[in-house]
Amino acid sequence: MMAGELFKRADGKFGFRVTASNGQVVATDGGQGYSSKADARSTLEKLLSGGYAGSVTDNA
């Protein structure tokens, strides 16, 4: 099971990370940070619930 974590960064922005059940971080906000906690939470919740319908490109 995945777990999401919100946190406030040293620069005052909000970030998130998603951790797998084995403790490995599998996703982050990419270092961009969010100016509002609500925006960071919204993105994290969409990610965890599968709320993004983006495509996958296989360049392998």
C-alpha positions as CSV (number, residue, x, y, z in Angstrom):
1,M,0.0,0.0,0.0
2,M,1.2,3.5,-0.8
3,A,1.3,6.3,1.7
4,G,1.4,10.0,1.0
5,E,3.2,12.6,3.1
6,L,2.8,16.4,3.0
7,F,5.6,18.6,4.4
8,K,6.7,22.2,4.6
9,R,10.1,22.8,3.0
10,A,12.8,25.2,4.2
11,D,11.9,27.7,1.5
12,G,8.3,27.9,2.8
13,K,6.7,25.9,0.0
14,F,4.8,22.7,0.5
15,G,5.9,19.4,-1.0
16,F,4.8,15.8,-1.0
17,R,6.2,12.3,-1.3
18,V,4.7,8.9,-1.9
19,T,6.2,5.9,-0.1
20,A,5.7,2.3,-1.0
21,S,5.0,-0.3,1.7
22,N,8.7,-1.3,1.6
23,G,9.7,2.3,2.6
24,Q,11.0,3.3,-0.8
25,V,10.0,6.8,-2.1
26,V,8.3,6.2,-5.4
27,A,7.0,9.7,-6.2
28,T,7.6,13.3,-5.2
29,D,6.5,16.7,-6.2
30,G,9.6,16.9,-8.4
31,G,11.2,19.6,-6.3
32,Q,8.9,22.4,-7.6
33,G,7.0,22.8,-4.4
34,Y,3.6,24.4,-4.0
35,S,2.8,27.8,-2.6
36,S,-0.3,26.5,-0.9
37,K,-0.7,23.4,1.2
38,A,-4.2,22.9,-0.4
39,D,-2.6,22.7,-3.8
40,A,0.0,20.2,-2.7
41,R,-2.7,18.1,-0.9
42,S,-5.0,18.1,-3.9
43,T,-2.2,16.9,-6.3
44,L,-1.2,14.2,-3.8
45,E,-4.7,13.0,-3.4
46,K,-5.3,12.8,-7.1
47,L,-2.0,10.9,-7.5
48,L,-2.9,8.4,-4.8
49,S,-6.5,7.9,-6.1
50,G,-5.5,7.5,-9.7
51,G,-7.2,10.7,-10.6
52,Y,-4.8,11.5,-13.5
53,A,-5.7,10.0,-16.8
54,G,-2.4,10.8,-18.5
55,S,-0.9,8.6,-21.2
56,V,2.3,6.5,-20.9
57,T,5.0,6.8,-23.5
58,D,7.3,3.9,-23.9
59,N,10.7,5.1,-25.2
60,A,12.6,2.0,-24.4
